[in-house]
């Protein structure tokens, strides 16, 4: 569950997030960090229910957090390794959410 302290921290980060991201990047948009905090809040709620992210939307899940939510994960991983053994279609995002090929 999302603790009151965690919720307060997320709200504060949402309020200050635009300045945080611009300060870190020294450029960019003040709109990214508030949306990232909102995604973080929604994920905290969805995690309580074993929710799965929309694959085409921003999310912060990893292979470690997703594996148990998909009963056929190992079959998919085996198929992925079989059809792309060299990891030709891999990238940092897929490595994070699916683990590296192989």
N, C-alpha and C positions, 0 to 999 in steps of 0.2 A: 504494500500500500504506500501511497504517497504521504509521507509524514508532514505535519504542519510546518516543520522547519525547512524541509525540502521544498515545499510549495512556496514558502516565503522567499527562499533563496532564488527560485525560478522566477517569481514575480519581480524581484529586485533586478535580476539579470535581464529580464525582458525590458524593464524600464531603462536600464543603463546600457543595454546591449549594443545599440547603434554606435555609441561613443567608444565602447570597448573594441568593436571590430575595426572601426576606422583608426583608432589608436594603434592597434596591433599591426594592421596592414599599411598604415600611413597613406592609405588611399581607399577607395571603395565606397560602398553604400551603407548607410545607416539602417537599411531595411532588412539585412540578412539576419543579424543577431536576434531581433525580436521574433522572427519566424522560427529560428532554430530553437529558441526557448519554448515556443508554443509546441513545436514538434516534440521536444523533450517531455513536456507535460502530458501530452496525449499518449506518448509511448509509455510513460509511467503507469497510466491508467490501463492501457491495453495489455501491458505486461501482467497485470493482476488477473487478466482473463485469458491469457495465452494467445492474445491477438497476433495476427500476422500482418506485416506491413504490405502496402501496395508497392509492388516492385518498381513502378515507374515514378514513385514519389520520394521526396526527401525522408530519410529515416537514418537512425544511428545504430541499428542492429548490426550484429556480427554473426559469423558462422556459429560461434559458441552459443549465442542467445537464440539463434533460429533453428538449430539442428533438432532439438526436441519437439519443435512445433510441426515438423513435417515427418510423418511416419515413413515415407519412402526416400528420405534424405540419402541414405547409403546407396540405394539403387540409382538415384540421380547422379551422385558423385562418381559411381562406377561408370555410368554411361558417358559422363563428361570426360573422364579420364580415357575411356576407350576411343571416343570420337575426336578428342583434341589432346592427345598425349603430350604434345610439345607445348601446350598452353598458348597456341597462336591467338586465341580469342580472349585471353585473360587481360585484365587490367587491375589497377589498384582497388577499384570499387568491388569488382568480382572477387578478388582475393580476400577482401574484408568480409563480404557477406557469404561467400561460398567456400572459402579456404583456397589456397593455391592448387592448381591441377597436379595430380600425381600423388 
